[in-house]
Amino acid sequence: MDSIDTTLFAKVRPVLAAALKVDAAEITPALQFGDLPQWDSMGHMEVMVSLETELGIPITPETITGLTSVEAICQHLAGNGHA
C-alpha cells in the first residue's frame, strides 16, 4: 500500500464512503471490492458513477473491471493526471 498517494486517497475516501453509504473510517487504503457487504456488484456501480461524477473519471468497461480496490482507484487517478 506504499504506492497510494495520501492526497489522492483523501479525495477518494469521501467519494467511496458516500457511494457505499459507510463511515469514511471504513474506507482504508487496503479496501477492495467485496471487503464490505456494501461493495458488491451494485455497490461497485455506485462507486463507478460517483467516481465519474465527483472526480471526472471516464467510465469504460475496462474502468469498471479494473478499479476494484482503493489502491487501483488511486493509481488510476495518478496515472491520469489527478493530483
mmCIF file of the N, C-alpha and C atoms, coordinates in Angstrom:
data_MODEL
# 
_entry.id   MODEL 
# 
loop_
_atom_site.group_PDB 
_atom_site.id 
_atom_site.type_symbol 
_atom_site.label_atom_id 
_atom_site.label_alt_id 
_atom_site.label_comp_id 
_atom_site.label_asym_id 
_atom_site.label_entity_id 
_atom_site.label_seq_id 
_atom_site.pdbx_PDB_ins_code 
_atom_site.Cartn_x 
_atom_site.Cartn_y 
_atom_site.Cartn_z 
_atom_site.occupancy 
_atom_site.B_iso_or_equiv 
_atom_site.pdbx_formal_charge 
_atom_site.auth_seq_id 
_atom_site.auth_comp_id 
_atom_site.auth_asym_id 
_atom_site.auth_atom_id 
_atom_site.pdbx_PDB_model_num 
ATOM 1   N N  . MET A 1 1  ? 0.798   -1.188 0.000   1.00 0.00 ? 1  MET A N  1 
ATOM 2   C CA . MET A 1 1  ? 0.000   0.000  0.000   1.00 0.00 ? 1  MET A CA 1 
ATOM 3   C C  . MET A 1 1  ? 0.852   1.269  0.000   1.00 0.00 ? 1  MET A C  1 
ATOM 4   N N  . ASP A 1 2  ? 2.156   1.116  -0.065  1.00 0.00 ? 2  ASP A N  1 
ATOM 5   C CA . ASP A 1 2  ? 3.038   2.276  -0.072  1.00 0.00 ? 2  ASP A CA 1 
ATOM 6   C C  . ASP A 1 2  ? 2.828   3.145  -1.301  1.00 0.00 ? 2  ASP A C  1 
ATOM 7   N N  . SER A 1 3  ? 2.234   2.581  -2.352  1.00 0.00 ? 3  SER A N  1 
ATOM 8   C CA . SER A 1 3  ? 2.094   3.319  -3.597  1.00 0.00 ? 3  SER A CA 1 
ATOM 9   C C  . SER A 1 3  ? 0.892   4.257  -3.615  1.00 0.00 ? 3  SER A C  1 
ATOM 10  N N  . ILE A 1 4  ? 0.111   4.288  -2.557  1.00 0.00 ? 4  ILE A N  1 
ATOM 11  C CA . ILE A 1 4  ? -1.065  5.164  -2.532  1.00 0.00 ? 4  ILE A CA 1 
ATOM 12  C C  . ILE A 1 4  ? -0.650  6.570  -2.100  1.00 0.00 ? 4  ILE A C  1 
ATOM 13  N N  . ASP A 1 5  ? -0.937  7.523  -2.946  1.00 0.00 ? 5  ASP A N  1 
ATOM 14  C CA . ASP A 1 5  ? -0.684  8.928  -2.660  1.00 0.00 ? 5  ASP A CA 1 
ATOM 15  C C  . ASP A 1 5  ? -1.721  9.401  -1.639  1.00 0.00 ? 5  ASP A C  1 
ATOM 16  N N  . THR A 1 6  ? -1.267  9.987  -0.557  1.00 0.00 ? 6  THR A N  1 
ATOM 17  C CA . THR A 1 6  ? -2.185  10.392 0.507   1.00 0.00 ? 6  THR A CA 1 
ATOM 18  C C  . THR A 1 6  ? -3.157  11.484 0.051   1.00 0.00 ? 6  THR A C  1 
ATOM 19  N N  . THR A 1 7  ? -2.721  12.348 -0.855  1.00 0.00 ? 7  THR A N  1 
ATOM 20  C CA . THR A 1 7  ? -3.606  13.392 -1.375  1.00 0.00 ? 7  THR A CA 1 
ATOM 21  C C  . THR A 1 7  ? -4.727  12.777 -2.195  1.00 0.00 ? 7  THR A C  1 
ATOM 22  N N  . LEU A 1 8  ? -4.387  11.793 -3.030  1.00 0.00 ? 8  LEU A N  1 
ATOM 23  C CA . LEU A 1 8  ? -5.412  11.120 -3.826  1.00 0.00 ? 8  LEU A CA 1 
ATOM 24  C C  . LEU A 1 8  ? -6.342  10.315 -2.931  1.00 0.00 ? 8  LEU A C  1 
ATOM 25  N N  . PHE A 1 9  ? -5.784  9.647  -1.929  1.00 0.00 ? 9  PHE A N  1 
ATOM 26  C CA . PHE A 1 9  ? -6.611  8.891  -1.003  1.00 0.00 ? 9  PHE A CA 1 
ATOM 27  C C  . PHE A 1 9  ? -7.605  9.814  -0.292  1.00 0.00 ? 9  PHE A C  1 
ATOM 28  N N  . ALA A 1 10 ? -7.156  11.003 0.058   1.00 0.00 ? 10 ALA A N  1 
ATOM 29  C CA . ALA A 1 10 ? -8.033  11.972 0.723   1.00 0.00 ? 10 ALA A CA 1 
ATOM 30  C C  . ALA A 1 10 ? -9.180  12.396 -0.190  1.00 0.00 ? 10 ALA A C  1 
ATOM 31  N N  . LYS A 1 11 ? -8.977  12.381 -1.508  1.00 0.00 ? 11 LYS A N  1 
ATOM 32  C CA . LYS A 1 11 ? -10.048 12.698 -2.462  1.00 0.00 ? 11 LYS A CA 1 
ATOM 33  C C  . LYS A 1 11 ? -10.990 11.513 -2.655  1.00 0.00 ? 11 LYS A C  1 
ATOM 34  N N  . VAL A 1 12 ? -10.419 10.322 -2.701  1.00 0.00 ? 12 VAL A N  1 
ATOM 35  C CA . VAL A 1 12 ? -11.181 9.113  -2.989  1.00 0.00 ? 12 VAL A CA 1 
ATOM 36  C C  . VAL A 1 12 ? -12.026 8.677  -1.798  1.00 0.00 ? 12 VAL A C  1 
ATOM 37  N N  . ARG A 1 13 ? -11.480 8.798  -0.606  1.00 0.00 ? 13 ARG A N  1 
ATOM 38  C CA . ARG A 1 13 ? -12.144 8.292  0.603   1.00 0.00 ? 13 ARG A CA 1 
ATOM 39  C C  . ARG A 1 13 ? -13.581 8.795  0.770   1.00 0.00 ? 13 ARG A C  1 
ATOM 40  N N  . PRO A 1 14 ? -13.832 10.107 0.723   1.00 0.00 ? 14 PRO A N  1 
ATOM 41  C CA . PRO A 1 14 ? -15.222 10.559 0.914   1.00 0.00 ? 14 PRO A CA 1 
ATOM 42  C C  . PRO A 1 14 ? -16.146 10.152 -0.231  1.00 0.00 ? 14 PRO A C  1 
ATOM 43  N N  . VAL A 1 15 ? -15.617 10.033 -1.429  1.00 0.00 ? 15 VAL A N  1 
ATOM 44  C CA . VAL A 1 15 ? -16.438 9.627  -2.573  1.00 0.00 ? 15 VAL A CA 1 
ATOM 45  C C  . VAL A 1 15 ? -16.894 8.181  -2.385  1.00 0.00 ? 15 VAL A C  1 
ATOM 46  N N  . LEU A 1 16 ? -15.970 7.309  -2.013  1.00 0.00 ? 16 LEU A N  1 
ATOM 47  C CA . LEU A 1 16 ? -16.333 5.916  -1.782  1.00 0.00 ? 16 LEU A CA 1 
ATOM 48  C C  . LEU A 1 16 ? -17.257 5.776  -0.580  1.00 0.00 ? 16 LEU A C  1 
ATOM 49  N N  . ALA A 1 17 ? -16.985 6.511  0.479   1.00 0.00 ? 17 ALA A N  1 
ATOM 50  C CA . ALA A 1 17 ? -17.829 6.433  1.673   1.00 0.00 ? 17 ALA A CA 1 
ATOM 51  C C  . ALA A 1 17 ? -19.263 6.825  1.331   1.00 0.00 ? 17 ALA A C  1 
ATOM 52  N N  . ALA A 1 18 ? -19.435 7.892  0.571   1.00 0.00 ? 18 ALA A N  1 
ATOM 53  C CA . ALA A 1 18 ? -20.777 8.334  0.187   1.00 0.00 ? 18 ALA A CA 1 
ATOM 54  C C  . ALA A 1 18 ? -21.444 7.327  -0.739  1.00 0.00 ? 18 ALA A C  1 
ATOM 55  N N  . ALA A 1 19 ? -20.693 6.806  -1.703  1.00 0.00 ? 19 ALA A N  1 
ATOM 56  C CA . ALA A 1 19 ? -21.260 5.845  -2.656  1.00 0.00 ? 19 ALA A CA 1 
ATOM 57  C C  . ALA A 1 19 ? -21.693 4.558  -1.961  1.00 0.00 ? 19 ALA A C  1 
ATOM 58  N N  . LEU A 1 20 ? -20.897 4.127  -0.994  1.00 0.00 ? 20 LEU A N  1 
ATOM 59  C CA . LEU A 1 20 ? -21.185 2.869  -0.303  1.00 0.00 ? 20 LEU A CA 1 
ATOM 60  C C  . LEU A 1 20 ? -22.033 3.065  0.952   1.00 0.00 ? 20 LEU A C  1 
ATOM 61  N N  . LYS A 1 21 ? -22.286 4.334  1.288   1.00 0.00 ? 21 LYS A N  1 
ATOM 62  C CA . LYS A 1 21 ? -23.086 4.677  2.472   1.00 0.00 ? 21 LYS A CA 1 
ATOM 63  C C  . LYS A 1 21 ? -22.490 4.084  3.750   1.00 0.00 ? 21 LYS A C  1 
ATOM 64  N N  . VAL A 1 22 ? -21.179 4.313  3.917   1.00 0.00 ? 22 VAL A N  1 
ATOM 65  C CA . VAL A 1 22 ? -20.479 3.882  5.122   1.00 0.00 ? 22 VAL A CA 1 
ATOM 66  C C  . VAL A 1 22 ? -19.710 5.063  5.692   1.00 0.00 ? 22 VAL A C  1 
ATOM 67  N N  . ASP A 1 23 ? -19.258 4.922  6.923   1.00 0.00 ? 23 ASP A N  1 
ATOM 68  C CA . ASP A 1 23 ? -18.414 5.935  7.534   1.00 0.00 ? 23 ASP A CA 1 
ATOM 69  C C  . ASP A 1 23 ? -17.076 5.961  6.802   1.00 0.00 ? 23 ASP A C  1 
ATOM 70  N N  . ALA A 1 24 ? -16.526 7.138  6.621   1.00 0.00 ? 24 ALA A N  1 
ATOM 71  C CA . ALA A 1 24 ? -15.246 7.281  5.915   1.00 0.00 ? 24 ALA A CA 1 
ATOM 72  C C  . ALA A 1 24 ? -14.131 6.466  6.574   1.00 0.00 ? 24 ALA A C  1 
ATOM 73  N N  . ALA A 1 25 ? -14.231 6.230  7.874   1.00 0.00 ? 25 ALA A N  1 
ATOM 74  C CA . ALA A 1 25 ? -13.212 5.438  8.571   1.00 0.00 ? 25 ALA A CA 1 
ATOM 75  C C  . ALA A 1 25 ? -13.151 4.002  8.052   1.00 0.00 ? 25 ALA A C  1 
ATOM 76  N N  . GLU A 1 26 ? -14.228 3.530  7.430   1.00 0.00 ? 26 GLU A N  1 
ATOM 77  C CA . GLU A 1 26 ? -14.241 2.172  6.878   1.00 0.00 ? 26 GLU A CA 1 
ATOM 78  C C  . GLU A 1 26 ? -13.509 2.081  5.541   1.00 0.00 ? 26 GLU A C  1 
ATOM 79  N N  . ILE A 1 27 ? -13.227 3.228  4.943   1.00 0.00 ? 27 ILE A N  1 
ATOM 80  C CA . ILE A 1 27 ? -12.507 3.262  3.667   1.00 0.00 ? 27 ILE A CA 1 
ATOM 81  C C  . ILE A 1 27 ? -11.018 3.374  3.974   1.00 0.00 ? 27 ILE A C  1 
ATOM 82  N N  . THR A 1 28 ? -10.307 2.292  3.788   1.00 0.00 ? 28 THR A N  1 
ATOM 83  C CA . THR A 1 28 ? -8.871  2.241  4.067   1.00 0.00 ? 28 THR A CA 1 
ATOM 84  C C  . THR A 1 28 ? -8.110  2.053  2.767   1.00 0.00 ? 28 THR A C  1 
ATOM 85  N N  . PRO A 1 29 ? -6.809  2.325  2.775   1.00 0.00 ? 29 PRO A N  1 
ATOM 86  C CA . PRO A 1 29 ? -6.028  2.103  1.555   1.00 0.00 ? 29 PRO A CA 1 
ATOM 87  C C  . PRO A 1 29 ? -6.042  0.652  1.078   1.00 0.00 ? 29 PRO A C  1 
ATOM 88  N N  . ALA A 1 30 ? -6.264  -0.292 1.977   1.00 0.00 ? 30 ALA A N  1 
ATOM 89  C CA . ALA A 1 30 ? -6.250  -1.710 1.614   1.00 0.00 ? 30 ALA A CA 1 
ATOM 90  C C  . ALA A 1 30 ? -7.616  -2.236 1.167   1.00 0.00 ? 30 ALA A C  1 
ATOM 91  N N  . LEU A 1 31 ? -8.660  -1.419 1.224   1.00 0.00 ? 31 LEU A N  1 
ATOM 92  C CA . LEU A 1 31 ? -10.012 -1.870 0.923   1.00 0.00 ? 31 LEU A CA 1 
ATOM 93  C C  . LEU A 1 31 ? -10.139 -2.311 -0.529  1.00 0.00 ? 31 LEU A C  1 
ATOM 94  N N  . GLN A 1 32 ? -10.843 -3.439 -0.716  1.00 0.00 ? 32 GLN A N  1 
ATOM 95  C CA . GLN A 1 32 ? -11.076 -3.974 -2.048  1.00 0.00 ? 32 GLN A CA 1 
ATOM 96  C C  . GLN A 1 32 ? -12.544 -4.341 -2.216  1.00 0.00 ? 32 GLN A C  1 
ATOM 97  N N  . PHE A 1 33 ? -12.950 -4.465 -3.460  1.00 0.00 ? 33 PHE A N  1 
ATOM 98  C CA . PHE A 1 33 ? -14.282 -4.939 -3.804  1.00 0.00 ? 33 PHE A CA 1 
ATOM 99  C C  . PHE A 1 33 ? -14.573 -6.207 -3.003  1.00 0.00 ? 33 PHE A C  1 
ATOM 100 N N  . GLY A 1 34 ? -15.726 -6.242 -2.348  1.00 0.00 ? 34 GLY A N  1 
ATOM 101 C CA . GLY A 1 34 ? -16.114 -7.412 -1.583  1.00 0.00 ? 34 GLY A CA 1 
ATOM 102 C C  . GLY A 1 34 ? -15.723 -7.382 -0.118  1.00 0.00 ? 34 GLY A C  1 
ATOM 103 N N  . ASP A 1 35 ? -14.826 -6.479 0.270   1.00 0.00 ? 35 ASP A N  1 
ATOM 104 C CA . ASP A 1 35 ? -14.413 -6.405 1.673   1.00 0.00 ? 35 ASP A CA 1 
ATOM 105 C C  . ASP A 1 35 ? -15.539 -5.907 2.576   1.00 0.00 ? 35 ASP A C  1 
ATOM 106 N N  . LEU A 1 36 ? -16.385 -5.062 2.043   1.00 0.00 ? 36 LEU A N  1 
ATOM 107 C CA . LEU A 1 36 ? -17.563 -4.574 2.771   1.00 0.00 ? 36 LEU A CA 1 
ATOM 108 C C  . LEU A 1 36 ? -18.798 -5.150 2.087   1.00 0.00 ? 36 LEU A C  1 
ATOM 109 N N  . PRO A 1 37 ? -19.828 -5.509 2.854   1.00 0.00 ? 37 PRO A N  1 
ATOM 110 C CA . PRO A 1 37 ? -21.051 -6.010 2.216   1.00 0.00 ? 37 PRO A CA 1 
ATOM 111 C C  . PRO A 1 37 ? -21.620 -5.017 1.203   1.00 0.00 ? 37 PRO A C  1 
ATOM 112 N N  . GLN A 1 38 ? -21.419 -3.724 1.456   1.00 0.00 ? 38 GLN A N  1 
ATOM 113 C CA . GLN A 1 38 ? -21.950 -2.694 0.559   1.00 0.00 ? 38 GLN A CA 1 
ATOM 114 C C  . GLN A 1 38 ? -21.206 -2.643 -0.777  1.00 0.00 ? 38 GLN A C  1 
ATOM 115 N N  . TRP A 1 39 ? -19.949 -3.120 -0.795  1.00 0.00 ? 39 TRP A N  1 
ATOM 116 C CA . TRP A 1 39 ? -19.185 -3.079 -2.049  1.00 0.00 ? 39 TRP A CA 1 
ATOM 117 C C  . TRP A 1 39 ? -19.363 -4.399 -2.783  1.00 0.00 ? 39 TRP A C  1 
ATOM 118 N N  . ASP A 1 40 ? -20.606 -4.646 -3.183  1.00 0.00 ? 40 ASP A N  1 
ATOM 119 C CA . ASP A 1 40 ? -20.950 -5.789 -4.015  1.00 0.00 ? 40 ASP A CA 1 
ATOM 120 C C  . ASP A 1 40 ? -21.080 -5.274 -5.452  1.00 0.00 ? 40 ASP A C  1 
ATOM 121 N N  . SER A 1 41 ? -21.690 -6.049 -6.332  1.00 0.00 ? 41 SER A N  1 
ATOM 122 C CA . SER A 1 41 ? -21.777 -5.619 -7.733  1.00 0.00 ? 41 SER A CA 1 
ATOM 123 C C  . SER A 1 41 ? -22.592 -4.332 -7.896  1.00 0.00 ? 41 SER A C  1 
ATOM 124 N N  . MET A 1 42 ? -23.676 -4.208 -7.145  1.00 0.00 ? 42 MET A N  1 
ATOM 125 C CA . MET A 1 42 ? -24.470 -2.974 -7.232  1.00 0.00 ? 42 MET A CA 1 
ATOM 126 C C  . MET A 1 42 ? -23.715 -1.801 -6.595  1.00 0.00 ? 42 MET A C  1 
ATOM 127 N N  . GLY A 1 43 ? -23.077 -2.051 -5.478  1.00 0.00 ? 43 GLY A N  1 
ATOM 128 C CA . GLY A 1 43 ? -22.271 -1.022 -4.833  1.00 0.00 ? 43 GLY A CA 1 
ATOM 129 C C  . GLY A 1 43 ? -21.132 -0.570 -5.728  1.00 0.00 ? 43 GLY A C  1 
ATOM 130 N N  . HIS A 1 44 ? -20.575 -1.509 -6.486  1.00 0.00 ? 44 HIS A N  1 
ATOM 131 C CA . HIS A 1 44 ? -19.476 -1.161 -7.387  1.00 0.00 ? 44 HIS A CA 1 
ATOM 132 C C  . HIS A 1 44 ? -19.946 -0.186 -8.461  1.00 0.00 ? 44 HIS A C  1 
ATOM 133 N N  . MET A 1 45 ? -21.161 -0.387 -8.955  1.00 0.00 ? 45 MET A N  1 
ATOM 134 C CA . MET A 1 45 ? -21.691 0.548  -9.952  1.00 0.00 ? 45 MET A CA 1 
ATOM 135 C C  . MET A 1 45 ? -21.892 1.931  -9.326  1.00 0.00 ? 45 MET A C  1 
ATOM 136 N N  . GLU A 1 46 ? -22.329 1.974  -8.077  1.00 0.00 ? 46 GLU A N  1 
ATOM 137 C CA . GLU A 1 46 ? -22.457 3.253  -7.360  1.00 0.00 ? 46 GLU A CA 1 
ATOM 138 C C  . GLU A 1 46 ? -21.093 3.926  -7.237  1.00 0.00 ? 46 GLU A C  1 
ATOM 139 N N  . VAL A 1 47 ? -20.078 3.133  -6.924  1.00 0.00 ? 47 VAL A N  1 
ATOM 140 C CA . VAL A 1 47 ? -18.715 3.670  -6.813  1.00 0.00 ? 47 VAL A CA 1 
ATOM 141 C C  . VAL A 1 47 ? -18.276 4.246  -8.157  1.00 0.00 ? 47 VAL A C  1 
ATOM 142 N N  . MET A 1 48 ? -18.505 3.509  -9.238  1.00 0.00 ? 48 MET A N  1 
ATOM 143 C CA . MET A 1 48 ? -18.074 3.969  -10.557 1.00 0.00 ? 48 MET A CA 1 
ATOM 144 C C  . MET A 1 48 ? -18.778 5.274  -10.947 1.00 0.00 ? 48 MET A C  1 
ATOM 145 N N  . VAL A 1 49 ? -20.077 5.334  -10.734 1.00 0.00 ? 49 VAL A N  1 
ATOM 146 C CA . VAL A 1 49 ? -20.836 6.552  -11.077 1.00 0.00 ? 49 VAL A CA 1 
ATOM 147 C C  . VAL A 1 49 ? -20.342 7.721  -10.227 1.00 0.00 ? 49 VAL A C  1 
ATOM 148 N N  . SER A 1 50 ? -20.100 7.467  -8.963  1.00 0.00 ? 50 SER A N  1 
ATOM 149 C CA . SER A 1 50 ? -19.614 8.535  -8.075  1.00 0.00 ? 50 SER A CA 1 
ATOM 150 C C  . SER A 1 50 ? -18.233 9.009  -8.486  1.00 0.00 ? 50 SER A C  1 
ATOM 151 N N  . LEU A 1 51 ? -17.354 8.091  -8.856  1.00 0.00 ? 51 LEU A N  1 
ATOM 152 C CA . LEU A 1 51 ? -16.017 8.493  -9.311  1.00 0.00 ? 51 LEU A CA 1 
ATOM 153 C C  . LEU A 1 51 ? -16.110 9.336  -10.581 1.00 0.00 ? 51 LEU A C  1 
ATOM 154 N N  . GLU A 1 52 ? -17.001 8.942  -11.477 1.00 0.00 ? 52 GLU A N  1 
ATOM 155 C CA . GLU A 1 52 ? -17.172 9.710  -12.717 1.00 0.00 ? 52 GLU A CA 1 
ATOM 156 C C  . GLU A 1 52 ? -17.730 11.101 -12.406 1.00 0.00 ? 52 GLU A C  1 
ATOM 157 N N  . THR A 1 53 ? -18.730 11.164 -11.568 1.00 0.00 ? 53 THR A N  1 
ATOM 158 C CA . THR A 1 53 ? -19.392 12.425 -11.250 1.00 0.00 ? 53 THR A CA 1 
ATOM 159 C C  . THR A 1 53 ? -18.501 13.350 -10.423 1.00 0.00 ? 53 THR A C  1 
ATOM 160 N N  . GLU A 1 54 ? -17.933 12.814 -9.363  1.00 0.00 ? 54 GLU A N  1 
ATOM 161 C CA . GLU A 1 54 ? -17.185 13.637 -8.411  1.00 0.00 ? 54 GLU A CA 1 
ATOM 162 C C  . GLU A 1 54 ? -15.744 13.924 -8.839  1.00 0.00 ? 54 GLU A C  1 
ATOM 163 N N  . LEU A 1 55 ? -15.097 12.953 -9.497  1.00 0.00 ? 55 LEU A N  1 
ATOM 164 C CA . LEU A 1 55 ? -13.680 13.115 -9.814  1.00 0.00 ? 55 LEU A CA 1 
ATOM 165 C C  . LEU A 1 55 ? -13.388 13.164 -11.307 1.00 0.00 ? 55 LEU A C  1 
ATOM 166 N N  . GLY A 1 56 ? -14.409 13.015 -12.139 1.00 0.00 ? 56 GLY A N  1 
ATOM 167 C CA . GLY A 1 56 ? -14.218 13.133 -13.577 1.00 0.00 ? 56 GLY A CA 1 
ATOM 168 C C  . GLY A 1 56 ? -13.533 11.952 -14.231 1.00 0.00 ? 56 GLY A C  1 
ATOM 169 N N  . ILE A 1 57 ? -13.633 10.776 -13.619 1.00 0.00 ? 57 ILE A N  1 
ATOM 170 C CA . ILE A 1 57 ? -13.038 9.582  -14.228 1.00 0.00 ? 57 ILE A CA 1 
ATOM 171 C C  . ILE A 1 57 ? -14.005 9.058  -15.285 1.00 0.00 ? 57 ILE A C  1 
ATOM 172 N N  . PRO A 1 58 ? -13.584 8.996  -16.564 1.00 0.00 ? 58 PRO A N  1 
ATOM 173 C CA . PRO A 1 58 ? -14.470 8.424  -17.581 1.00 0.00 ? 58 PRO A CA 1 
ATOM 174 C C  . PRO A 1 58 ? -14.689 6.933  -17.294 1.00 0.00 ? 58 PRO A C  1 
ATOM 175 N N  . ILE A 1 59 ? -15.924 6.498  -17.403 1.00 0.00 ? 59 ILE A N  1 
ATOM 176 C CA . ILE A 1 59 ? -16.250 5.104  -17.123 1.00 0.00 ? 59 ILE A CA 1 
ATOM 177 C C  . ILE A 1 59 ? -16.313 4.321  -18.433 1.00 0.00 ? 59 ILE A C  1 
ATOM 178 N N  . THR A 1 60 ? -15.523 3.269  -18.484 1.00 0.00 ? 60 THR A N  1 
ATOM 179 C CA . THR A 1 60 ? -15.487 2.347  -19.614 1.00 0.00 ? 60 THR A CA 1 
ATOM 180 C C  . THR A 1 60 ? -15.587 0.930  -19.041 1.00 0.00 ? 60 THR A C  1 
ATOM 181 N N  . PRO A 1 61 ? -15.804 -0.071 -19.882 1.00 0.00 ? 61 PRO A N  1 
ATOM 182 C CA . PRO A 1 61 ? -15.806 -1.443 -19.353 1.00 0.00 ? 61 PRO A CA 1 
ATOM 183 C C  . PRO A 1 61 ? -14.493 -1.792 -18.633 1.00 0.00 ? 61 PRO A C  1 
ATOM 184 N N  . GLU A 1 62 ? -13.377 -1.292 -19.155 1.00 0.00 ? 62 GLU A N  1 
ATOM 185 C CA . GLU A 1 62 ? -12.088 -1.541 -18.519 1.00 0.00 ? 62 GLU A CA 1 
ATOM 186 C C  . GLU A 1 62 ? -12.002 -0.870 -17.149 1.00 0.00 ? 62 GLU A C  1 
ATOM 187 N N  . THR A 1 63 ? -12.568 0.325  -17.055 1.00 0.00 ? 63 THR A N  1 
ATOM 188 C CA . THR A 1 63 ? -12.595 1.041  -15.788 1.00 0.00 ? 63 THR A CA 1 
ATOM 189 C C  . THR A 1 63 ? -13.398 0.243  -14.762 1.00 0.00 ? 63 THR A C  1 
ATOM 190 N N  . ILE A 1 64 ? -14.565 -0.208 -15.172 1.00 0.00 ? 64 ILE A N  1 
ATOM 191 C CA . ILE A 1 64 ? -15.448 -0.933 -14.253 1.00 0.00 ? 64 ILE A CA 1 
ATOM 192 C C  . ILE A 1 64 ? -14.772 -2.198 -13.735 1.00 0.00 ? 64 ILE A C  1 
ATOM 193 N N  . THR A 1 65 ? -14.108 -2.928 -14.606 1.00 0.00 ? 65 THR A N  1 
ATOM 194 C CA . THR A 1 65 ? -13.482 -4.182 -14.171 1.00 0.00 ? 65 THR A CA 1 
ATOM 195 C C  . THR A 1 65 ? -12.129 -3.980 -13.519 1.00 0.00 ? 65 THR A C  1 
ATOM 196 N N  . GLY A 1 66 ? -11.491 -2.858 -13.769 1.00 0.00 ? 66 GLY A N  1 
ATOM 197 C CA . GLY A 1 66 ? -10.148 -2.651 -13.242 1.00 0.00 ? 66 GLY A CA 1 
ATOM 198 C C  . GLY A 1 66 ? -10.063 -1.922 -11.916 1.00 0.00 ? 66 GLY A C  1 
ATOM 199 N N  . LEU A 1 67 ? -11.046 -1.100 -11.615 1.00 0.00 ? 67 LEU A N  1 
ATOM 200 C CA . LEU A 1 67 ? -10.980 -0.288 -10.406 1.00 0.00 ? 67 LEU A CA 1 
ATOM 201 C C  . LEU A 1 67 ? -11.719 -0.970 -9.260  1.00 0.00 ? 67 LEU A C  1 
ATOM 202 N N  . THR A 1 68 ? -11.139 -2.053 -8.778  1.00 0.00 ? 68 THR A N  1 
ATOM 203 C CA . THR A 1 68 ? -11.797 -2.862 -7.758  1.00 0.00 ? 68 THR A CA 1 
ATOM 204 C C  . THR A 1 68 ? -11.110 -2.777 -6.397  1.00 0.00 ? 68 THR A C  1 
ATOM 205 N N  . SER A 1 69 ? -10.300 -1.765 -6.211  1.00 0.00 ? 69 SER A N  1 
ATOM 206 C CA . SER A 1 69 ? -9.682  -1.541 -4.906  1.00 0.00 ? 69 SER A CA 1 
ATOM 207 C C  . SER A 1 69 ? -9.365  -0.059 -4.770  1.00 0.00 ? 69 SER A C  1 
ATOM 208 N N  . VAL A 1 70 ? -9.205  0.378  -3.545  1.00 0.00 ? 70 VAL A N  1 
ATOM 209 C CA . VAL A 1 70 ? -8.822  1.772  -3.314  1.00 0.00 ? 70 VAL A CA 1 
ATOM 210 C C  . VAL A 1 70 ? -7.468  2.031  -3.962  1.00 0.00 ? 70 VAL A C  1 
ATOM 211 N N  . GLU A 1 71 ? -6.566  1.085  -3.838  1.00 0.00 ? 71 GLU A N  1 
ATOM 212 C CA . GLU A 1 71 ? -5.244  1.247  -4.440  1.00 0.00 ? 71 GLU A CA 1 
ATOM 213 C C  . GLU A 1 71 ? -5.344  1.409  -5.959  1.00 0.00 ? 71 GLU A C  1 
ATOM 214 N N  . ALA A 1 72 ? -6.124  0.580  -6.624  1.00 0.00 ? 72 ALA A N  1 
ATOM 215 C CA . ALA A 1 72 ? -6.279  0.676  -8.081  1.00 0.00 ? 72 ALA A CA 1 
ATOM 216 C C  . ALA A 1 72 ? -6.905  2.010  -8.480  1.00 0.00 ? 72 ALA A C  1 
ATOM 217 N N  . ILE A 1 73 ? -7.882  2.470  -7.710  1.00 0.00 ? 73 ILE A N  1 
ATOM 218 C CA . ILE A 1 73 ? -8.520  3.754  -8.000  1.00 0.00 ? 73 ILE A CA 1 
ATOM 219 C C  . ILE A 1 73 ? -7.500  4.885  -7.886  1.00 0.00 ? 73 ILE A C  1 
ATOM 220 N N  . CYS A 1 74 ? -6.715  4.888  -6.809  1.00 0.00 ? 74 CYS A N  1 
ATOM 221 C CA . CYS A 1 74 ? -5.707  5.930  -6.624  1.00 0.00 ? 74 CYS A CA 1 
ATOM 222 C C  . CYS A 1 74 ? -4.638  5.878  -7.713  1.00 0.00 ? 74 CYS A C  1 
ATOM 223 N N  . GLN A 1 75 ? -4.207  4.672  -8.077  1.00 0.00 ? 75 GLN A N  1 
ATOM 224 C CA . GLN A 1 75 ? -3.211  4.539  -9.154  1.00 0.00 ? 75 GLN A CA 1 
ATOM 225 C C  . GLN A 1 75 ? -3.762  5.033  -10.476 1.00 0.00 ? 75 GLN A C  1 
ATOM 226 N N  . HIS A 1 76 ? -5.033  4.735  -10.743 1.00 0.00 ? 76 HIS A N  1 
ATOM 227 C CA . HIS A 1 76 ? -5.670  5.204  -11.971 1.00 0.00 ? 76 HIS A CA 1 
ATOM 228 C C  . HIS A 1 76 ? -5.715  6.730  -12.000 1.00 0.00 ? 76 HIS A C  1 
ATOM 229 N N  . LEU A 1 77 ? -6.082  7.337  -10.879 1.00 0.00 ? 77 LEU A N  1 
ATOM 230 C CA . LEU A 1 77 ? -6.114  8.794  -10.806 1.00 0.00 ? 77 LEU A CA 1 
ATOM 231 C C  . LEU A 1 77 ? -4.722  9.377  -11.017 1.00 0.00 ? 77 LEU A C  1 
ATOM 232 N N  . ALA A 1 78 ? -3.728  8.793  -10.378 1.00 0.00 ? 78 ALA A N  1 
ATOM 233 C CA . ALA A 1 78 ? -2.351  9.284  -10.515 1.00 0.00 ? 78 ALA A CA 1 
ATOM 234 C C  . ALA A 1 78 ? -1.875  9.175  -11.956 1.00 0.00 ? 78 ALA A C  1 
ATOM 235 N N  . GLY A 1 79 ? -2.237  8.088  -12.625 1.00 0.00 ? 79 GLY A N  1 
ATOM 236 C CA . GLY A 1 79 ? -1.817  7.881  -14.000 1.00 0.00 ? 79 GLY A CA 1 
ATOM 237 C C  . GLY A 1 79 ? -2.549  8.757  -15.004 1.00 0.00 ? 79 GLY A C  1 
ATOM 238 N N  . ASN A 1 80 ? -3.600  9.400  -14.561 1.00 0.00 ? 80 ASN A N  1 
ATOM 239 C CA . ASN A 1 80 ? -4.384  10.247 -15.459 1.00 0.00 ? 80 ASN A CA 1 
ATOM 240 C C  . ASN A 1 80 ? -4.356  11.709 -15.045 1.00 0.00 ? 80 ASN A C  1 
ATOM 241 N N  . GLY A 1 81 ? -3.314  12.089 -14.350 1.00 0.00 ? 81 GLY A N  1 
ATOM 242 C CA . GLY A 1 81 ? -3.090  13.489 -14.047 1.00 0.00 ? 81 GLY A CA 1 
ATOM 243 C C  . GLY A 1 81 ? -3.911  14.099 -12.923 1.00 0.00 ? 81 GLY A C  1 
ATOM 244 N N  . HIS A 1 82 ? -4.589  13.287 -12.131 1.00 0.00 ? 82 HIS A N  1 
ATOM 245 C CA . HIS A 1 82 ? -5.324  13.808 -10.976 1.00 0.00 ? 82 HIS A CA 1 
ATOM 246 C C  . HIS A 1 82 ? -4.370  13.820 -9.781  1.00 0.00 ? 82 HIS A C  1 
ATOM 247 N N  . ALA A 1 83 ? -4.154  14.977 -9.249  1.00 0.00 ? 83 ALA A N  1 
ATOM 248 C CA . ALA A 1 83 ? -3.251  15.038 -8.088  1.00 0.00 ? 83 ALA A CA 1 
ATOM 249 C C  . ALA A 1 83 ? -3.878  15.828 -6.975  1.00 0.00 ? 83 ALA A C  1 
# 
